[in-house]
Amino acid sequence: MTSMVGIQYDCIVIGAGIEGSATAYHLSKKKKKTLLLEQFGLPHSRGSSHGQSRITRFSYSQEHYMKMMEEAFPLWSQLEKETETTLFKNTKLLVIQKPPYDLLDNRKRELLKCGKPFKELTHEELRQNYPGMKLSKDFRAVLDHSAGTLRADKALRGFQVQFEKQGGILKDEEKVLNIIPGRYVVVYTNKAVHRANSVVITPGAWASKLLKPLGLNIPLQVWRINVCYWREKFGDFDKMPCVIDDSTGEKHVYLLPMHEYPGLVKIAYHSGIDCDPDRRDEHATTDDREVKLIQRFINNYLPGIDGNKPVITESCMYTVTPDWELVLDHHPSHPNIVIGCGFSGHGFKLAPVVGKILSELATGQEPSYDISALRISRFGKSVVSKASL
């Protein structure tokens, strides 16, 4: 590793997943000299931003995310225009829940607040419209008309391409080894030494590994998620909306229509097993509890799907906070170090706005949104070690 510090940047963004790439995109739009670092060769499937599809929606139970999504949709549309690429498909979203109907009722209230169209479906309407599903009569359902799917891989690449077109510098296969705080932040990698006025840390599942040496012990749990693709038997699942079953709260089952593999439906569980991201593949076959849970869901409610076993199983990394809220904040002791982590499996759709907020924090601007619920301080003083003060 060379000991010479190279170019002086306005900002260095660490981690070129969707959040880091969106942040770098916004910084380059602000005409800031920005370096985006990625430890793996691009594209890769080691983190949380790969694959072809993600659900996007307005219907959040948290009002602050609803407000963010009001801007996220136009920002996705703007990226589509800039890249001349279709990123969003309006498939709609069917949200179902058994008693109690608290989360479903919250979603309806928030959709009403922001004036987004939805419809409550009767049991008979569900039966007629979605023959591949067979829900018991205690299920309630709401169809969110404005929701759909994002082309994840194209969205990620779109941010990166535009970032470079706007003058940004993207370096992959460059792993960060050390971050030295100060008036200027110095970043040591396996290839070089970089310096910047500010640094944004968006490393996904590797957040704790970079933050602990900086004196931060944010309570982050890293999960390896099984993303399963199941064979359709009947039911026109290519014409289905996305589906979320809110019956188990945050750890819900979700379904996406057939976009990635012909004849296969993406059905997964919003939970996983604890995992060291550097040893992800060692966990590939050690625990299949969530796969069995999905099988039970299919066999109980989806007669149009072959629930015998998934045809394809891929993996994705989640980094989860105890309250399932994001972390967007300055380092408590080093205001020119900005942190975005703990996206808890719902960060992709929010990425254009998250990137905007992180770029504002990195350049000393007041954030466009109230992020008080997303600050590090909510975890208490114990997350900050004395060494970092």
Secondary structure, 3 states (H helix, E strand, C coil): CCCCEEEEEEEEEECCCHHHHHHHHHHHHCCCCEEEECCCCCCCCCCCCCCCEEEECCCCCCHHHHHHHHHHHHHHHHHHHHHCCCCEECCCEEEEECCCCHHHHHHHHHHHHCCCCEEEECHHHHHHHCCCCCCCCCCEEEEECCCEEEEHHHHHHHHHHHHHHCCCEEECCCCEEEEECCCCEEEEECCCEEEEEEEEECCHHHHHHHHHHHCECCCCEEEEEEEEEEEECCCCHHHCCEEEEHHHCCCCEEEECCCCCCCEEEEEECCCEECCHHHHHHHCCCCCHHHHHHHHHHHHHCCCECCCCCCEEEEEEEEECCCCCCEEEECCCCCCEEEEECCCCCCCCCHHHHHHHHHHHHCCCCCCCCCHHHCHHHHCHHHECHHHC
